[in-house]
Amino acid sequence: MTLDLMHDVLEGCAKYLMLYVLKTLPLNELNDAWSLFPFKRNDKSNASMSFTIAQLQKDQLTGLTSSMMLTLIRFLPLVVKESDVTISTKTPWWSIYMDFLTLMDILMAQSYTEERLVDLQNRAESYLERYQRAGGHMTVKSHFLLHEADVIRQMGPLRWSWCMRYEAAHRPIKQYAVVNRNHQNVAMTYAEKIQHSKMNLYQSMNESKLLIAFFDGSL
């Protein structure tokens, strides 16, 4: 069994949890606070979002990329604290979100001890128990949290094998597809586009004899 933090968490169970969490906050206050927060570097581009009533009426939080979801998960407590946004205490969702943040910190770690993995397993079970008790929508991706510790034991930290960088490489091709509007022989069209975009790199590698060294086994 293999797991991916991007698809299973950021594009999976987090979409349901963060919807419940956002419903505990006054929408106008949240949007104002979010727009005024001093995001920097990559976080700034991934924080270009505002939340609408229509979004919160759906069964999951939509309209966010994986990077945007990660930014939301990481920065929401800071934004709320910085602007003194009122948090509703009528539901346990904010408290459950705090448990989830701790879980995310462990899942994103670069190394583990056996003691840490046992802690991860216990926290995953506790989080899902509270999530279900509060009426949260369960999917198979939520269930995968129970297997993260075992997979890490077998494969190492999951942050080194997630799909974020692979998916990011799709963006220019998706943009080209929108502009090109060609639906015939799509695979060949985009494959040639990728090859052409790499020609300068290949030429530089050839001039430096890197390709020859690679293929004759001397590199």
N, C-alpha and C positions, 0 to 999 in steps of 0.2 A: 504494500500500500504506500503510495506517495501523496503528499499534500502540498498545496501551494498557498502561501499566505495571501497572495494577491486575489486569487479567485475564491478561495474558501472563506477568507475573513473580510477583506476590503470590499469585494464585490459579492460577498455572501452574507454571513450573519450580521455584519456591521450595518448593512442597509436597513435591517429591521430594528436593531437596537437604537441606532442614531435617530430614527424617526420617532421612537418613543421618547427619547431624551429631549429632542427639540420641542416636543409638545409640552414639556414642563416649563418652557421659557416663553415670555411674552415676545411675540414675533417682531414687532417694531423695535423694541429695545435691543433684541439680538442682532437684527440687521444693521442698526446704527452702530452698535459696538463692534461688530465684525468689520464694517467698512472703515472704521477709525483706527483699528489696531495696526501698529507699525510692523507688518510682515516684511521680511527681508529675503533677498535672493530668490531661490526656487520656490520658497514658501509663498512669496508674494504673487507669483503667477498662478500657483495652485490654490490661492485663497480668493480668486475672483468669482465669488458666488454670493447670491442672496437667496433667501428662503421665502416661499410664498404659501398662502393658505392652501392653494391647490396641491402643492407638493405634500403638505402635511395631511391631506385627506386621503392619500393613497395608502396602500398596504405596505409599501417600503419606500425608502428615500431614493429617488431617482434623479438623473441629471448631473451626477457627479462622476468624474473619472476616478480611478483607483488612487491616483496621486492627490486629488482633491479630497477624497474620503480620508486618506491618511492625515492630511493637513487638518481637516475638521476634527478628527479624533484627538490629535495631539494638542491642538491649540484652543479648543473650546473652553476648557477650564480657565485658561489664562485670560481669554477674552471676557468671559463672564466675571471673573474676579476683578479685572482691570476697570471695567465699567459698572460694577455693582449691579449687574443684571439680576432681577428677581428670579429665584428658583422655586418652583412650586414644590411643596412638601406633601401634597395630597397623594402622590404615588411614589413608589420606591425606585423609579427609573434612574434618577441621578445617582443614587447610592450604588445601584447595579452597574452603572456606567463607570464609577470609580473602581469597582472590582475588575471590570473589563480593561481599564487602563493598566492596572497592575499586570493583568494577564498578557496584554500586548507588550509591555516592557520585557517580560520574560521571553516571549516568543521571538522578539527582535534581537535577543542577545547574540553576541558573537561566539560565546563559549559557554559550556555548562559543566556543572558537577552533578553527580548522582543525587545529591541532596537537593539541588535546584530543580532537577527533573521531577523528583517526588513532590516538591512544592508546586510545580506547574500542574501536575496531575490533580492534586488536591484542590487547587484554585479553579481549575477548569470544571471539576465536578460541582464545586460550591457555586460557581457562577451560573452554570446551566440550571442547577436546582432553583436558585433564586429567580432566574429568568423565566422558567416555566411557571413557577408559583405566581409570578406577577402577571401571567397571561401572555407572555411573549410568543410570537409565531416561531415554531420550530421547523427547521429544514435539515436535510442530511448534512449540509455544510456546518450547521451548528453542532451536530453530533460529532463531526470530525475533530472538534476541539478535544474530545476525550482520547484521541489517538495521537495527538501531537507529541507527547512525551516519548512514546514508543518509537515513533518515526525518527525523532531526533537522535535517539540512542542508536538507531541503525544507519542513519544518513548524515548526521551532524546538524549544525544549526540551519534552520529553514531559510534564513535570510540569504544564504548563499545559493539557493536553488529556486528562488521565486521568479515569477515571470515578468516582473516590472520592466527590466531592461529590454527583454525581447519584445514586449508589447510596445514600448516606446519607439522601437525601430519601425513599427508599422505606420506611425503617424504620417511621415512624408508620402508614403505610398497611398494612404487613404486620401490625403489632400490631392494628390495627383489624379486619383480615380474620380474625385468630384469634379475637377477641372476638365479632365479629358473626356468624360462621359462616353467612353467607348466600352460596349458590353460584348464585343466579339473577340474571341481568343484572348480573354482577359489575362490568363496566367502568363502567356508568352509576352504580352505587351508590358506587363509590370516586371517580368524577369529581365527583359532587355533594358528597361528603364533603370533597374538596379545596377546591371552590369555597366551601363554607360556612366552612371554616376560614380562608379568606382575606378574608371579608367586611369585617372591621374594617379591614384594610389597604386594601381597595378604597375603603371609605367615607372613610378619612382622605385618600387620594389625591384623591378626588372633591372633598372640601371644600377642599383646597388647590389645586384647579383643575389638578392635575398631569395628569389624564387628558385634559382638554380641550386643554391645551397640547400633549400628546403627539400626539393624533389630528389636530389642525389644523395640525401641523407647526411650531408656534412654539417648541417645546421643543428 
